[in-house]
Amino acid sequence: MKKILSFIYPVTKKIHSEFSGDLELTWYNGKKHLNTKNANYSYGSLQKILKFGLQKVDLSSVKEILILGMGGGSVIKTLQDDFKYQNNITAIDIDPVIIKIAKEEFDIVENENLKIICEDAQLFMQLNLQKFDLIIIDLFIDTKVPSPFLETAFWQNLVNTHSTILCNASLEKEDKKLEGIIKFLERNHYNIEKYEKVNNTNTLLIANPIKE
Ligand SMILES: C[S@@+](CC[C@H](N)C(=O)[O-])C[C@H]1O[C@@H](n2cnc3c(N)ncnc32)[C@H](O)[C@@H]1O
């Protein structure tokens, strides 16, 4: 019924999160989205932006993917449904409410190929010893990338993995930080592709380790 009504007008359910404030589950044109007050978190424009990035990555030899910022899990659906990716995914999110929404509202199911961990991505990267072929970074609180993810210490942990990195870096007002991150990656033997105004909004970075 909600799906049918949503073709006439958006239908919204609100769920409070300690981390992101009021989350909105909105049925719009027959599709369910996860939004915050000011941003689309999952299954809307955000899903299109990450799909654009994934089209630029060679997934043929990728066996292990790490997602930092699982949200409602729309990039998991894109990987599985559009790219027919069947290897392993580890998905991290700090917010237990969002993880519950991903499971209950978007049918994100943990199984032998999908591990979900409720943890701060910064801490996870400090302690991580596992090798990933691709790391997808999509860390936001509402419209903002939390400040620790713009600092060198976080990026040092990432470059130590020698993984390909796909980063949703919507940082209009903090472009200097983004340029600093790009320079840091280049100094650490990464080749950078930067795509601006993806889906008219976000900046995406794709960083590939240079093989020596
Ligand atoms: C835009 S949403 C991610 C959408 C998701 N990638 C998808 O495909 O649907 C951003 C997510 O980052 C998470 N996040 C923010 N800060 C975090 C942190 N310190 N550690 C882990 N997750 C964090 C938020 O809880 C939110 O779920």
The ligand as an SDF file (V2000), in Angstrom:
LIG
                    3D

 27 29  0  0  0  0  0  0  0  0999 V2000
   25.8040    7.9870    3.3030 C   0  0  0  0  0  0  0  0  0  0  0  0
   25.6250    6.7840    4.5320 S   0  0  0  0  0  0  0  0  0  0  0  0
   26.3310    5.3540    3.7740 C   0  0  0  0  0  0  0  0  0  0  0  0
   25.4950    4.8030    2.6620 C   0  0  0  0  0  0  0  0  0  0  0  0
   25.9250    3.4440    2.1740 C   0  0  0  0  0  0  0  0  0  0  0  0
   27.2890    3.4290    1.7260 N   0  0  0  0  0  0  0  0  0  0  0  0
   25.0300    2.8430    1.1460 C   0  0  0  0  0  0  0  0  0  0  0  0
   25.5560    2.3050    0.1760 O   0  0  0  0  0  0  0  0  0  0  0  0
   23.8110    2.8600    1.2810 O   0  0  0  0  0  0  0  0  0  0  0  0
   26.8850    7.2540    5.6850 C   0  0  0  0  0  0  0  0  0  0  0  0
   27.0570    6.2790    6.8340 C   0  0  0  0  0  0  0  0  0  0  0  0
   28.2790    6.5720    7.5020 O   0  0  0  0  0  0  0  0  0  0  0  0
   28.1110    6.1120    8.8380 C   0  0  0  0  0  0  0  0  0  0  0  0
   29.1790    6.6570    9.6840 N   0  0  0  0  0  0  0  0  0  0  0  0
   29.3750    7.9470   10.0300 C   0  0  0  0  0  0  0  0  0  0  0  0
   30.4300    8.0520   10.8600 N   0  0  0  0  0  0  0  0  0  0  0  0
   30.9270    6.7980   11.0200 C   0  0  0  0  0  0  0  0  0  0  0  0
   32.0210    6.2530   11.7600 C   0  0  0  0  0  0  0  0  0  0  0  0
   32.8040    7.0300   12.5390 N   0  0  0  0  0  0  0  0  0  0  0  0
   32.2610    4.9330   11.6810 N   0  0  0  0  0  0  0  0  0  0  0  0
   31.4500    4.1230   10.9420 C   0  0  0  0  0  0  0  0  0  0  0  0
   30.3690    4.5770   10.2510 N   0  0  0  0  0  0  0  0  0  0  0  0
   30.1170    5.8950   10.2810 C   0  0  0  0  0  0  0  0  0  0  0  0
   26.7220    6.6270    9.1810 C   0  0  0  0  0  0  0  0  0  0  0  0
   26.1970    5.9730   10.3330 O   0  0  0  0  0  0  0  0  0  0  0  0
   25.9570    6.3540    7.8790 C   0  0  0  0  0  0  0  0  0  0  0  0
   25.2760    5.1350    7.9590 O   0  0  0  0  0  0  0  0  0  0  0  0
  1  2  1  0
  2  3  1  0
  2 10  1  0
  3  4  1  0
  4  5  1  0
  5  6  1  0
  5  7  1  0
  7  8  2  0
  7  9  1  0
 10 11  1  0
 11 12  1  0
 11 26  1  0
 12 13  1  0
 13 14  1  0
 13 24  1  0
 14 15  1  0
 14 23  1  0
 15 16  2  0
 16 17  1  0
 17 18  1  0
 17 23  2  0
 18 19  1  0
 18 20  2  0
 20 21  1  0
 21 22  2  0
 22 23  1  0
 24 25  1  0
 24 26  1  0
 26 27  1  0
M  CHG  2   2   1   9  -1
M  END
$$$$
